[in-house]
C-alpha cells in the first residue's frame, strides 16, 4: 500500500470486523474507493491473516493498538 488512512477506534465492545467495516465505510466515503487492505497490531488478530469481506487484514507490529492503517493494496505483499 503506497498510501492509506490511519483510523483510531478504542471501542472495547465492538469486534475487529465491525471496527474494520466502520473504517472502510469512512474511507470509501472520503476517497471514493473501497479499501481492500488493513494493517492492525498483532494483538487484535485471532489468526495471522483475516478477511472482512473484500478487506484483507494483516498484522504489523508498527501499528499502535486501536489504530488501523487502511487503504488499497497496489502490489503483492509477498515477494518471491
N, C-alpha and C positions, 0 to 999 in steps of 0.2 A: 504494500500500500504506500503510495507516494504522499498522499495527504489524507486527512481524516478529521474527525471531530472528537474532542475529548468530552465525555459525558460523566457527570457525577450523580450518583444515586446512593444515598445512605439508608434507604428504607429497609428496615430489618424484617418486615413482614412479607415482602414480595420475593418470589424466587428469581433465579437467574434469567430464565426465559422471559419473564414479564419485564424485567429491567432492560434486557436487550431489545425487546419489542418496542418499549417506550422510546428508547434511544433511536432505534431505527425509524420509527414514525416521525420523530422530530427531524432527523437527518433528511428524510425524504421530503418533508415539507419545506425545509430550509434550502436544500440544494437541488431539489427536483429529480433526484436519482435514488433508487433503492440501494442501500448498502448490502454487501454480501460477506463482509468480514468484520470480526470484532476481536480485539485482544483484551484479556482481563487478567487480573492477578491469579496465579495458580490456585490459591486457596478457595476461589469461588467455583472451581470446576469439580464435578463428580468424576468425569472421565477426561482423558487428556484432550481429545478433540470432540467437541459437542457441536450440535447444529440446532438452530432455532429457525425452522422453515428454511428459507434460502440463505440464511446467515451462518457462516462457519465461525465457531468460537475457538480461539486458541489461547493457551496460557503464555504469559510473558511476565517475568519477574520484575521488569522495569515499570510495569503499570501499578500504581498505588491502589490499594484495596478501595473498593467502592467507586472506582473510576473505570470507564470503558472507552477504549480507543476504537472508534467505529468508522468504517469507510468502505471503499470499493477496492477489491483485490485486482491489481493490474497485471501481475506476473505470478508465476508459480512460486509458492512458498518453499517448496522442496526442490533444491537443485541437484542434478545428477552428476 
